[in-house]
């Protein structure tokens, strides 16, 4: 009898602990979810500002390939740039890159890697390269002004000689190429969406 009582008590205590833990986690999720969403939205806004030319405002538009952000300046209806989120596989996992394009879709106006889990000290240099003291952000910075046609190309151990080339990271060629592969694929998709809505063709 005492053994049954002990077992019953243990089951009740464990059940109570499980219910309380679940309730605490659910409550915590309710508190943190809006804050996480707010910070993500702020990071998104900042990234759009980082990859596009100077602008006063932007509007978002849904396409079959995701959301595009169309930036304008001085109350003009003519866009100064278009931004979008490119998502794809890196060497270790998913990459999320905010991409800026000129309105005619011929040149990049900037990129910013927002999320990555690449190899520390190697693939992470797609964001920041601590070994380059003079310009730790050289890898993403070099994309500004690069032509996207016929496609972006990574060159190894050399400076780019063509307008559609970027220099790869020594020891992290796969991560470097992952960035250009993602951009090539999704720029083509965004061009299709942009021209189908009446935007200028390149």
Order of alpha helices (4+ residues) and beta strands (2+ residues): alpha-beta-beta-beta-beta-beta-alpha-beta-beta-alpha
